[in-house]
Amino acid sequence: MATDISKIRNVGFAGHGGVGKTSLVEAILFAAGATNRLGKVDDGTTTTDFDPDEIKRKISLGTSVAYCDWKGHHFNLIDTPGYGDFVADARAGLRVATAAVIVVDAVAGVQVQTEKVWKYANEYGLRGPSSSTGSTVSARTFTARSSHSRSASRAGSVRSRCRSGRRLASRAWSISSP
């Protein structure tokens, strides 16, 4: 059976290194029933970090794509690397996306690579995946992650200022990482 093209979503996950992009993609795959286990970066069992070097270093070295079906839609989840050495891959991943989720650590806040990928998402006219309109960065969805117990109280801090002093509009959720 062919998939209706209007039901396909290409969602890029971007942000600074080590903020939980791969873990978030893994959790989505598991929740959607695309995998039967919740992989972990520390264990080297995630779906999108499969290269031996990625497993050894515990970071994404390149852009990976995984997919799942949810509520009648087909989602291509684009997991991009967050470290500066691999920013070209993150940019390429966002270039083919139709929506973006910018992942920000709730404790550290907006970091250098966060600003870079935010700029790329804005350049490509991406919107948050829950937005049905063609809105740009002002409707961006942030996902906050923290291993600290203060994550719920700090989630609001995601609405922080970037280095240029510009306010980043967002909707923040606190997600506890295992």
MDAnalysis code that builds the backbone (N, CA, C; Angstrom):
import MDAnalysis as mda
import numpy as np

u = mda.Universe.empty(534, n_residues=178, atom_resindex=np.repeat(np.arange(178), 3), trajectory=True)
u.add_TopologyAttr("name", ["N", "CA", "C"] * 178)
u.add_TopologyAttr("resid", np.arange(1, 179))
u.add_TopologyAttr("resname", ["MET", "ALA", "THR", "ASP", "ILE", "SER", "LYS", "ILE", "ARG", "ASN", "VAL", "GLY", "PHE", "ALA", "GLY", "HIS", "GLY", "GLY", "VAL", "GLY", "LYS", "THR", "SER", "LEU", "VAL", "GLU", "ALA", "ILE", "LEU", "PHE", "ALA", "ALA", "GLY", "ALA", "THR", "ASN", "ARG", "LEU", "GLY", "LYS", "VAL", "ASP", "ASP", "GLY", "THR", "THR", "THR", "THR", "ASP", "PHE", "ASP", "PRO", "ASP", "GLU", "ILE", "LYS", "ARG", "LYS", "ILE", "SER", "LEU", "GLY", "THR", "SER", "VAL", "ALA", "TYR", "CYS", "ASP", "TRP", "LYS", "GLY", "HIS", "HIS", "PHE", "ASN", "LEU", "ILE", "ASP", "THR", "PRO", "GLY", "TYR", "GLY", "ASP", "PHE", "VAL", "ALA", "ASP", "ALA", "ARG", "ALA", "GLY", "LEU", "ARG", "VAL", "ALA", "THR", "ALA", "ALA", "VAL", "ILE", "VAL", "VAL", "ASP", "ALA", "VAL", "ALA", "GLY", "VAL", "GLN", "VAL", "GLN", "THR", "GLU", "LYS", "VAL", "TRP", "LYS", "TYR", "ALA", "ASN", "GLU", "TYR", "GLY", "LEU", "ARG", "GLY", "PRO", "SER", "SER", "SER", "THR", "GLY", "SER", "THR", "VAL", "SER", "ALA", "ARG", "THR", "PHE", "THR", "ALA", "ARG", "SER", "SER", "HIS", "SER", "ARG", "SER", "ALA", "SER", "ARG", "ALA", "GLY", "SER", "VAL", "ARG", "SER", "ARG", "CYS", "ARG", "SER", "GLY", "ARG", "ARG", "LEU", "ALA", "SER", "ARG", "ALA", "TRP", "SER", "ILE", "SER", "SER", "PRO"])
u.atoms.positions = np.array([
    [0.834, -1.175, 0.000],
    [0.000, 0.000, 0.000],
    [0.886, 1.249, 0.000],
    [0.617, 2.158, -0.886],
    [1.385, 3.394, -0.998],
    [0.975, 4.380, 0.096],
    [1.946, 5.132, 0.559],
    [1.695, 6.149, 1.570],
    [1.296, 7.451, 0.896],
    [0.238, 8.062, 1.385],
    [-0.192, 9.363, 0.885],
    [0.880, 10.393, 1.231],
    [1.399, 11.086, 0.241],
    [2.505, 12.030, 0.444],
    [2.156, 13.138, 1.436],
    [0.895, 13.476, 1.551],
    [0.498, 14.521, 2.499],
    [0.600, 14.045, 3.952],
    [0.808, 12.749, 4.148],
    [0.910, 12.181, 5.500],
    [2.357, 11.887, 5.904],
    [3.320, 12.357, 5.112],
    [4.737, 12.137, 5.419],
    [5.305, 13.385, 6.075],
    [6.015, 13.192, 7.185],
    [6.664, 14.290, 7.902],
    [8.152, 13.976, 8.044],
    [9.002, 14.899, 7.618],
    [10.451, 14.781, 7.780],
    [10.858, 15.744, 8.885],
    [11.167, 15.214, 10.052],
    [11.442, 16.038, 11.225],
    [12.915, 15.925, 11.600],
    [13.611, 17.060, 11.595],
    [15.012, 17.096, 11.989],
    [15.160, 17.393, 13.469],
    [16.048, 16.665, 14.123],
    [16.355, 16.872, 15.543],
    [17.760, 17.448, 15.618],
    [17.885, 18.664, 16.140],
    [19.177, 19.344, 16.146],
    [19.391, 20.035, 17.480],
    [20.634, 20.360, 17.760],
    [20.991, 21.050, 18.995],
    [22.458, 20.859, 19.283],
    [22.896, 21.359, 20.407],
    [24.290, 21.242, 20.820],
    [24.613, 19.775, 21.147],
    [25.860, 19.426, 21.142],
    [26.273, 18.050, 21.440],
    [25.939, 17.634, 22.858],
    [25.460, 16.416, 23.008],
    [25.216, 15.848, 24.319],
    [23.940, 16.283, 25.004],
    [22.998, 16.877, 24.274],
    [21.769, 17.348, 24.911],
    [20.637, 16.325, 24.884],
    [20.791, 15.234, 24.122],
    [19.774, 14.187, 24.143],
    [18.994, 13.993, 22.868],
    [19.499, 14.465, 21.751],
    [18.791, 14.308, 20.471],
    [18.599, 12.834, 20.117],
    [19.656, 12.067, 20.189],
    [19.582, 10.644, 19.851],
    [18.675, 9.907, 20.827],
    [18.758, 10.238, 22.105],
    [17.897, 9.602, 23.113],
    [16.434, 9.945, 22.874],
    [16.162, 11.178, 22.462],
    [14.791, 11.586, 22.168],
    [14.249, 10.824, 20.958],
    [15.046, 10.718, 19.901],
    [14.633, 9.960, 18.709],
    [14.378, 8.507, 19.102],
    [15.245, 7.944, 19.905],
    [15.092, 6.557, 20.357],
    [13.798, 6.378, 21.149],
    [13.489, 7.335, 22.022],
    [12.259, 7.270, 22.816],
    [11.024, 7.362, 21.924],
    [11.076, 8.199, 20.900],
    [9.952, 8.321, 19.961],
    [9.746, 7.016, 19.203],
    [10.832, 6.424, 18.729],
    [10.741, 5.147, 18.014],
    [10.130, 4.066, 18.894],
    [10.557, 4.029, 20.144],
    [10.036, 3.037, 21.081],
    [8.556, 3.282, 21.387],
    [8.202, 4.534, 21.658],
    [6.808, 4.880, 21.973],
    [5.871, 4.603, 20.798],
    [6.384, 4.770, 19.580],
    [5.566, 4.536, 18.387],
    [5.498, 3.058, 18.010],
    [6.262, 2.237, 18.695],
    [6.253, 0.805, 18.405],
    [7.158, 0.411, 17.248],
    [8.023, 1.321, 16.810],
    [8.944, 1.006, 15.709],
    [10.087, 0.114, 16.187],
    [10.412, 0.172, 17.466],
    [11.415, -0.720, 18.060],
    [10.779, -1.405, 19.265],
    [11.327, -2.550, 19.622],
    [10.764, -3.281, 20.765],
    [11.591, -3.104, 22.029],
    [12.592, -2.249, 21.965],
    [13.419, -1.954, 23.133],
    [13.859, -0.493, 23.072],
    [14.109, 0.081, 24.219],
    [14.576, 1.462, 24.297],
    [16.100, 1.441, 24.351],
    [16.728, 1.786, 23.236],
    [18.183, 1.810, 23.185],
    [18.748, 2.986, 23.962],
    [19.999, 2.826, 24.397],
    [20.663, 3.880, 25.167],
    [22.022, 4.178, 24.574],
    [22.355, 5.460, 24.522],
    [23.636, 5.896, 23.974],
    [24.779, 5.275, 24.770],
    [24.694, 5.305, 26.087],
    [25.766, 4.763, 26.934],
    [26.000, 3.277, 26.719],
    [24.936, 2.554, 26.354],
    [25.062, 1.112, 26.104],
    [25.437, 0.812, 24.662],
    [25.390, 1.821, 23.795],
    [25.686, 1.616, 22.378],
    [24.596, 0.860, 21.643],
    [23.343, 1.022, 22.098],
    [22.239, 0.248, 21.522],
    [21.180, 1.093, 20.828],
    [21.504, 2.342, 20.508],
    [20.509, 3.183, 19.842],
    [20.405, 2.834, 18.361],
    [19.256, 3.087, 17.802],
    [18.993, 2.794, 16.397],
    [19.804, 3.683, 15.465],
    [19.946, 4.952, 15.798],
    [20.578, 5.888, 14.868],
    [22.090, 6.029, 15.040],
    [22.654, 5.604, 16.146],
    [24.114, 5.589, 16.320],
    [24.586, 4.151, 16.215],
    [24.835, 3.706, 14.998],
    [25.168, 2.301, 14.755],
    [26.617, 2.079, 14.337],
    [27.307, 3.140, 13.932],
    [28.701, 3.028, 13.509],
    [29.576, 2.690, 14.727],
    [30.563, 1.814, 14.564],
    [31.424, 1.461, 15.703],
    [32.089, 2.672, 16.366],
    [32.479, 3.681, 15.572],
    [33.075, 4.887, 16.159],
    [32.054, 5.673, 16.979],
    [30.810, 5.717, 16.519],
    [29.758, 6.412, 17.276],
    [29.497, 5.692, 18.593],
    [29.480, 4.384, 18.553],
    [29.242, 3.597, 19.763],
    [30.394, 3.799, 20.750],
    [31.622, 3.785, 20.235],
    [32.801, 3.951, 21.083],
    [32.855, 5.344, 21.706],
    [32.615, 6.381, 20.906],
    [32.699, 7.761, 21.388],
    [31.444, 8.234, 22.113],
    [30.336, 7.540, 21.891],
    [29.039, 7.894, 22.491],
    [28.536, 9.250, 22.012],
    [28.807, 9.546, 20.727],
    [28.290, 10.748, 20.088],
    [27.920, 10.409, 18.650],
    [27.030, 11.197, 18.057],
    [26.681, 11.021, 16.646],
    [27.756, 11.687, 15.796],
    [28.275, 10.963, 14.826],
    [29.308, 11.491, 13.930],
    [28.727, 11.908, 12.592],
    [27.518, 11.485, 12.317],
    [26.858, 11.823, 11.061],
    [25.354, 11.839, 11.244],
    [24.671, 12.337, 10.246],
    [23.210, 12.377, 10.275],
    [22.655, 10.986, 9.975],
    [21.680, 10.565, 10.751],
    [21.023, 9.271, 10.552],
    [19.520, 9.477, 10.453],
    [18.864, 8.576, 9.742],
    [17.414, 8.665, 9.585],
    [16.772, 7.369, 10.076],
    [15.728, 7.513, 10.861],
    [14.910, 6.384, 11.303],
    [13.466, 6.787, 11.025],
    [12.577, 5.821, 10.981],
    [11.193, 6.166, 10.691],
    [10.237, 5.416, 11.600],
    [9.049, 5.988, 11.715],
    [7.972, 5.351, 12.464],
    [6.647, 5.876, 11.926],
    [5.590, 5.153, 12.228],
    [4.234, 5.567, 11.869],
    [3.493, 5.905, 13.149],
    [2.733, 6.999, 13.109],
    [2.001, 7.438, 14.287],
    [0.738, 8.158, 13.853],
    [-0.411, 7.647, 14.316],
    [-1.708, 8.263, 14.063],
    [-1.928, 8.594, 12.592],
    [-1.626, 7.633, 11.741],
    [-1.878, 7.788, 10.317],
    [-0.839, 8.579, 9.547],
    [0.222, 8.991, 10.206],
    [1.295, 9.734, 9.550],
    [2.583, 8.918, 9.571],
    [3.411, 9.131, 8.569],
    [4.721, 8.482, 8.484],
    [5.770, 9.537, 8.821],
    [6.553, 9.297, 9.866],
    [7.571, 10.240, 10.310],
    [8.963, 9.729, 9.984],
    [9.726, 10.528, 9.246],
    [11.148, 10.284, 9.047],
    [11.865, 11.159, 10.065],
    [12.526, 10.523, 11.021],
    [13.193, 11.231, 12.111],
    [14.668, 11.399, 11.748],
    [15.109, 12.628, 11.585],
    [16.464, 12.931, 11.142],
    [17.284, 13.344, 12.359],
    [18.141, 12.436, 12.822],
    [18.982, 12.655, 13.999],
    [20.312, 13.245, 13.538],
    [20.565, 14.509, 13.897],
    [21.779, 15.191, 13.440],
    [22.834, 15.228, 14.550],
    [24.109, 15.285, 14.172],
    [25.163, 15.406, 15.191],
    [25.165, 16.814, 15.782],
    [25.661, 16.931, 17.020],
    [25.633, 18.229, 17.681],
    [26.975, 18.890, 17.895],
    [28.036, 18.173, 17.650],
    [29.355, 18.752, 17.878],
    [29.793, 19.582, 16.679],
    [30.524, 20.661, 16.943],
    [30.914, 21.620, 15.926],
    [31.656, 21.022, 14.745],
    [32.419, 19.967, 14.973],
    [33.169, 19.335, 13.884],
    [32.252, 18.745, 12.821],
    [31.010, 18.484, 13.181],
    [30.080, 17.823, 12.274],
    [28.893, 18.697, 11.908],
    [29.057, 20.008, 12.022],
    [27.956, 20.942, 11.775],
    [27.460, 20.871, 10.327],
    [28.323, 20.519, 9.401],
    [27.891, 20.403, 8.001],
    [26.844, 19.297, 7.854],
    [27.008, 18.196, 8.587],
    [26.009, 17.125, 8.559],
    [24.690, 17.577, 9.172],
    [24.771, 18.334, 10.264],
    [23.553, 18.846, 10.896],
    [22.823, 19.773, 9.933],
    [23.569, 20.616, 9.261],
    [22.961, 21.544, 8.305],
    [22.291, 20.781, 7.165],
    [22.973, 19.760, 6.651],
    [22.409, 18.957, 5.563],
    [21.138, 18.236, 6.021],
    [21.139, 17.746, 7.242],
    [19.953, 17.074, 7.772],
    [18.763, 18.007, 7.884],
    [19.016, 19.238, 8.311],
    [17.937, 20.211, 8.411],
    [17.465, 20.674, 7.043],
    [18.349, 20.657, 6.068],
    [17.991, 21.101, 4.713],
    [16.884, 20.252, 4.111],
    [16.858, 18.969, 4.429],
    [15.850, 18.075, 3.853],
    [14.635, 17.903, 4.753],
    [14.668, 18.519, 5.936],
    [13.553, 18.405, 6.878],
    [12.435, 19.380, 6.510],
    [11.229, 19.041, 6.928],
    [10.096, 19.951, 6.765],
    [9.681, 20.569, 8.098],
    [10.259, 20.074, 9.185],
    [10.013, 20.598, 10.527],
    [11.252, 20.319, 11.359],
    [11.410, 21.057, 12.446],
    [12.587, 20.869, 13.290],
    [12.214, 20.868, 14.758],
    [12.929, 20.045, 15.507],
    [12.869, 20.055, 16.960],
    [14.277, 20.417, 17.410],
    [14.412, 21.566, 18.051],
    [15.704, 21.993, 18.567],
    [15.750, 21.561, 20.028],
    [16.698, 20.698, 20.344],
    [16.800, 20.128, 21.689],
    [17.817, 20.938, 22.483],
    [17.401, 21.379, 23.677],
    [18.235, 22.229, 24.523],
    [18.327, 21.604, 25.909],
    [19.524, 21.563, 26.468],
    [19.710, 21.087, 27.830],
    [19.086, 22.110, 28.772],
    [18.224, 21.657, 29.675],
    [17.498, 22.569, 30.566],
    [18.407, 23.262, 31.557],
    [19.543, 22.682, 31.862],
    [20.460, 23.294, 32.817],
    [21.428, 24.239, 32.113],
    [22.052, 23.781, 31.031],
    [23.053, 24.590, 30.318],
    [22.405, 25.671, 29.464],
    [21.188, 25.448, 29.022],
    [20.494, 26.430, 28.191],
    [21.007, 26.447, 26.764],
    [20.819, 27.574, 26.099],
    [21.208, 27.731, 24.697],
    [22.729, 27.821, 24.619],
    [23.325, 26.934, 23.805],
    [24.774, 26.894, 23.635],
    [25.122, 27.239, 22.187],
    [26.399, 27.258, 21.876],
    [26.870, 27.705, 20.566],
    [26.222, 26.942, 19.413],
    [26.262, 25.633, 19.436],
    [25.700, 24.843, 18.336],
    [24.184, 24.998, 18.260],
    [23.543, 25.277, 19.403],
    [22.097, 25.533, 19.400],
    [21.802, 26.733, 18.526],
    [22.575, 27.788, 18.698],
    [22.366, 28.999, 17.905],
    [22.612, 28.742, 16.422],
    [23.640, 27.962, 16.120],
    [23.949, 27.675, 14.714],
    [22.822, 26.909, 14.043],
    [22.348, 25.840, 14.692],
    [21.289, 25.051, 14.052],
    [19.983, 25.829, 14.019],
    [19.761, 26.692, 15.016],
    [18.585, 27.558, 15.007],
    [18.618, 28.454, 13.768],
    [19.808, 29.008, 13.486],
    [19.982, 29.872, 12.317],
    [19.694, 29.087, 11.033],
    [20.186, 27.858, 10.943],
    [19.944, 27.040, 9.753],
    [18.453, 26.733, 9.608],
    [17.805, 26.391, 10.720],
    [16.367, 26.089, 10.675],
    [15.587, 27.314, 10.200],
    [15.977, 28.467, 10.688],
    [15.324, 29.702, 10.268],
    [15.589, 29.977, 8.788],
    [16.817, 29.755, 8.365],
    [17.210, 29.952, 6.963],
    [16.382, 29.072, 6.028],
    [16.083, 27.858, 6.463],
    [15.315, 26.921, 5.635],
    [13.807, 27.050, 5.842],
    [13.375, 27.985, 6.699],
    [11.952, 28.218, 6.917],
    [11.250, 27.076, 7.624],
    [11.966, 26.377, 8.502],
    [11.369, 25.238, 9.197],
    [10.475, 25.711, 10.332],
    [9.521, 24.874, 10.691],
    [8.602, 25.152, 11.785],
    [8.605, 23.957, 12.716],
    [7.999, 24.125, 13.863],
    [7.872, 23.017, 14.801],
    [6.919, 21.977, 14.247],
    [7.107, 20.698, 14.594],
    [6.270, 19.643, 14.033],
    [4.802, 19.719, 14.420],
    [4.469, 20.411, 15.510],
    [3.063, 20.494, 15.908],
    [2.353, 21.667, 15.258],
    [3.080, 22.493, 14.548],
    [2.496, 23.671, 13.917],
    [1.903, 23.300, 12.564],
    [0.667, 23.641, 12.348],
    [0.043, 23.328, 11.064],
    [0.184, 24.486, 10.081],
    [0.639, 25.630, 10.580],
    [0.820, 26.779, 9.699],
    [2.257, 26.853, 9.231],
    [2.538, 27.745, 8.352],
    [3.887, 27.910, 7.843],
    [4.713, 28.850, 8.696],
    [4.466, 28.885, 9.989],
    [5.207, 29.787, 10.857],
    [6.674, 29.397, 10.920],
    [7.518, 30.355, 11.248],
    [8.946, 30.090, 11.267],
    [9.420, 29.915, 12.691],
    [10.595, 30.397, 12.983],
    [11.253, 30.153, 14.259],
    [10.420, 30.550, 15.468],
    [9.554, 31.519, 15.354],
    [8.766, 31.932, 16.510],
    [7.875, 30.814, 17.034],
    [7.616, 29.803, 16.224],
    [6.791, 28.678, 16.674],
    [7.625, 27.430, 16.923],
    [8.952, 27.594, 16.993],
    [9.853, 26.460, 17.162],
    [9.541, 25.703, 18.445],
    [9.621, 24.425, 18.400],
    [9.402, 23.586, 19.574],
    [10.738, 23.239, 20.196],
    [10.890, 23.545, 21.466],
    [12.092, 23.153, 22.194],
    [11.751, 21.946, 23.043],
    [12.696, 21.086, 23.222],
    [12.544, 19.986, 24.156],
    [13.674, 20.108, 25.156],
    [13.321, 20.248, 26.417],
    [14.335, 20.415, 27.450],
    [14.659, 19.067, 28.072],
    [15.923, 18.851, 28.360],
    [16.347, 17.604, 28.977],
    [17.312, 17.914, 30.106],
    [17.169, 17.230, 31.179],
    [18.081, 17.398, 32.295],
    [18.082, 16.148, 33.145],
    [19.252, 15.761, 33.612],
    [19.318, 14.622, 34.517],
    [19.205, 15.099, 35.958],
    [19.099, 16.405, 36.161],
    [18.992, 16.958, 37.500],
    [17.538, 16.994, 37.958],
    [17.334, 16.916, 39.257],
    [15.974, 16.945, 39.793],
    [15.325, 18.311, 39.607],
    [16.138, 19.334, 39.288],
    [15.594, 20.673, 39.115],
    [14.993, 20.867, 37.740],
    [14.941, 19.823, 36.923],
    [14.538, 20.002, 35.526],
    [13.172, 20.652, 35.380],
    [12.225, 20.310, 36.233],
    [10.895, 20.899, 36.105],
    [10.934, 22.394, 36.379],
    [11.695, 22.798, 37.390],
    [11.753, 24.222, 37.703],
    [12.602, 24.982, 36.699],
    [13.541, 24.310, 36.052],
    [14.428, 24.973, 35.102],
    [13.886, 24.964, 33.680],
    [12.821, 24.222, 33.406],
    [12.308, 24.136, 32.034],
    [11.981, 25.513, 31.483],
    [11.509, 26.388, 32.335],
    [11.201, 27.734, 31.888],
    [12.431, 28.501, 31.438],
    [13.601, 28.106, 31.923],
    [14.820, 28.817, 31.547],
    [15.205, 28.572, 30.096],
    [14.564, 27.629, 29.446],
    [14.828, 27.401, 28.033],
    [14.434, 28.641, 27.239],
    [13.481, 29.377, 27.759],
    [13.113, 30.647, 27.115],
    [14.174, 31.672, 27.459],
    [15.372, 31.392, 27.081],
    [16.489, 32.267, 27.430],
    [16.909, 33.117, 26.243],
    [17.863, 33.936, 26.479],
    [18.400, 34.777, 25.410],
    [19.616, 34.083, 24.801],
    [19.740, 34.202, 23.500],
    [20.948, 33.701, 22.864],
    [22.022, 34.761, 23.014],
    [23.227, 34.466, 22.592],
    [24.342, 35.390, 22.795],
    [24.102, 36.755, 22.169],
    [23.353, 36.819, 21.106],
    [23.110, 38.108, 20.448],
    [22.089, 38.960, 21.198],
    [21.497, 38.422, 22.265],
    [20.529, 39.162, 23.042],
    [19.103, 38.980, 22.556],
    [18.922, 38.270, 21.444],
    [17.592, 38.038, 20.880],
    [16.874, 36.975, 21.713],
    [15.609, 37.171, 21.950],
    [14.826, 36.195, 22.700],
    [14.402, 35.075, 21.770],
    [14.509, 33.847, 22.233],
    [14.110, 32.694, 21.444],
    [12.739, 32.235, 21.916],
    [11.757, 32.389, 21.069],
    [10.397, 31.954, 21.418],
    [10.352, 30.435, 21.397],
    [9.654, 29.850, 22.318],
    [9.613, 28.389, 22.372],
    [8.465, 27.904, 23.225],
    [8.237, 26.623, 23.118],
    [7.393, 25.910, 24.056],
    [8.297, 24.861, 24.676],
    [8.374, 24.820, 25.990],
    [9.325, 23.924, 26.643],
    [8.615, 22.842, 27.426],
    [9.148, 21.646, 27.339],
    [8.698, 20.518, 28.148],
    [9.895, 19.978, 28.886],
    [9.700, 19.551, 30.078],
    [10.779, 18.934, 30.822],
    [10.695, 17.432, 30.640],
    [11.778, 16.842, 30.209],
    [11.828, 15.406, 30.004],
    [12.976, 14.863, 30.829],
    [12.695, 13.923, 31.709],
    [13.757, 13.319, 32.499],
    [14.383, 12.196, 31.708],
    [15.693, 12.207, 31.653],
    [16.429, 11.163, 30.946],
    [16.745, 10.040, 31.909],
    [16.646, 8.797, 31.446],
    [17.007, 7.695, 32.345],
    [18.484, 7.686, 32.644],
])
